[in-house]
Amino acid sequence: MLLKFHAPEVLFGIGSLAEAGYAAVRLGARRPMVVTDPGLIEAGWPAELKGHLVEVGLVPHLWHDVTPNPKDREIRRGYAAYQEHGCDVLIALGGGSCLDAAKGVAVLAGNGGDILDYRGVDKMTSAIPPLIAIPATSGTGADVSQFCIVTDTVRSVKVTIMSRALVPDLSITDPRLLTTMPDWLNAATGLDALTHAIEAFVSRAHNPLTDIHALNAAQLVMANLRAAMERGASQDVRERMALASLDAGLAFSNAILGATHAMSHQVGGLLDAPHGVINGVLLPHVIRYNAATAADRFRDLAVATQVCPPQTPAAEAAELLALRVRALADEVGVPAGLASLGVTVGDCESLAESTFSDACLTTNPRKAERREIAAIFQAAL
């Protein structure tokens, strides 16, 4: 078996944000562009980062015109700012939206055109600027992944841009940054990490290298997400959730994902709803669908996360895993169905239709028809 595993250089640990300046210099930065959002600015992390950059002689430009589920028009504005200020390296600080926005700006800086020109797999023809990713949530995995997710505001859908070139040069995970997440974001990103782990483990493209990271991530989220929601959560819990996000990101970047993400992207594009929350609603339903033909892999996950003993029949283990995922979503305050987010019965057919243009569906372990995807959407209402 020939295996390939793509990953950035990784710095992990309390206080690692201080290394960002030295890392940027190593990548050739003189005028780095920091991509972040207003919430992070209020929390104070960009100011600390800027201090580290200035300390090593850099002249950073801070750009924070990013909203959740980054929009195509925002990335166009970000690229304009990158050009206007003569920037040379991108540093993304924040959740998945900031990291995806920075990747989008990098795509345009290296290739020109419009960001929607690059939807799909390996559409770039030229190199992109160096990229440092600093996650401030515990779930998206964008700091180590080859994905960039952008909202097409004309069609109200999310598009997936996928390329090995999008894997950042450096990922810096400082668990301190997780302490300023609001509870809803803590829940959403934690469930996103769990979905990454489960979908990567059962993916058609999984391999022994991705399996190790996927199983460890699933174990860490199941054991620590609820504790991370508590006020004053210990430093150990924050570090374990940060590690879960990192492991899950390494797994899905190489094994890719499945139907949960392919479907979730469509709901997020339609309603601009939190991605991890949508995943938390959809994941149990997709587990049941996929387990009809791939139950053994779900049993391995259920056993690893202590949902059931090893001798449990595969189909039963898969159902117990689906129930445990739903119970965890309940514990952290995620709605029981998509209807509470605004999805209607009338949306299910169009959502199913757009799901089939999402690259994540190609590695789902069970082949799906449009009517079956529509039925999953309806079951999840």
Helices and strands as residue ranges (DSSP letters): E 9-12, G 16-19, H 20-26, E 33-35, H 38-43, H 45-55, E 61-63, H 72-84, E 90-94, H 96-111, G 115-118, E 120-121, E 131-135, E 147-152, E 157-162, G 164-166, E 170-173, G 175-180, H 183-202, H 208-228, H 235-255, H 259-271, H 275-304, H 314-331, G 338-341, G 345-347, H 348-355, G 359-363, H 370-379
